[in-house]
Amino acid sequence: GSTASVGESVEYKITGIDPGAGIMKATSSALEEYELTDWELVEGSGAAMTAALQKAYKKEEPIIVTGWTPHWMFSKFDLKYLEDPKGVYGEAENIHSIARNGLAEDLPGVHKVLDQFFWTPDEMGVVMSAIQDGTAPEEAAAAWVEDNADKVAEWTEGAEKGNGEEVKLAYVAWDSEIASTNVVAKILTDLGYEVTLSQVEAGPMWAGVADGSVDAHIAGWLPLTHADQYEKYEGDFEDLGENLEGAKTGLVVPAYMDIDSIEDLKE
Ligand code: PBE
C-alpha cells in the first residue's frame, strides 16, 4: 500500500513548548535514545502547542506533542501517551514547592502556607478547565478557593496573617502552573499579603528563588523534569516538598493515531 509512515504524516515534527521546559530536554534525549535522527522537536509555547493539538484534533489529523499530566487536554480530547520503554521520561513525577532561603524567618506565615499546600490532580484540573473555558485565571482561582474553604483552612492552619507584606511568586505559563500559582496567590492575598506574580521562563524561575529576588515558586517538577535546575542551585533554596503527586510527562498523541510507542516513530 501507499500508507504514509507516522513520520511522513507529521513531517517528522514533534510539537514542543518553551525551550526552557524540562520536557523539551527530555524529548531531545528521547530523539537520541530512540535514534530518531530524522525528527525535529519544534519549539513554541504551551499555548501554541494546545492550539496546534486542537486544530489537528478537529480534522482528525496526526500530531505528536510534548504533553503532561495534570493537563486539561486529557479531558477535552481523547489522547494517549506513547509508551516509553527506555524510560527517558522517568517514572511518575511530583510537583514541589520551592522557597528562597530565609523565607521561613522573614515571612513565616507565607512559608507555612507554601509548606502545607498540597492538592490532587483532580483539584488542579477543576481550575485548569475553568481557565481553559475562558474564565480569567484570578477568577477561576478565587472561585475554587471559595468552593474549597475546608482545604484552604487546612493549608492556612497556624499561618501568621500578613499586613500587606510583599510576596513575589514566579511561575512559567504552563497551564498547570497558571492554575496552581493563582490559587496560592489568592490564598496568600486573602491572608493579608500583597502578592505579585511574575511570569518567567523555567531557568529564571529557579534562578530567582536561588538569588532571593523571588520568594518562591510552586512549579518544581521532580525528580526528573527539573533535575538540572535542582542540582545547579542545590543549597540555595528550600525544597518544601510535594504539593501534588502523580504528575507525568511524555509524548502524547490523539487516540485515533495508530501508534503506541515512541519506538513506532522509527518506522
Ligand atoms: N511541564 C509542565 C514543565 C513542568 C510543568 C511538564 C511542561 C516542564 O517540562 O518543565
Residues whose N, C-alpha, C, O or C-beta is under 5 A from the ligand:
A	BS01	PBE	A21 G22 I23 M24 W68 W174 W221 T225 T249
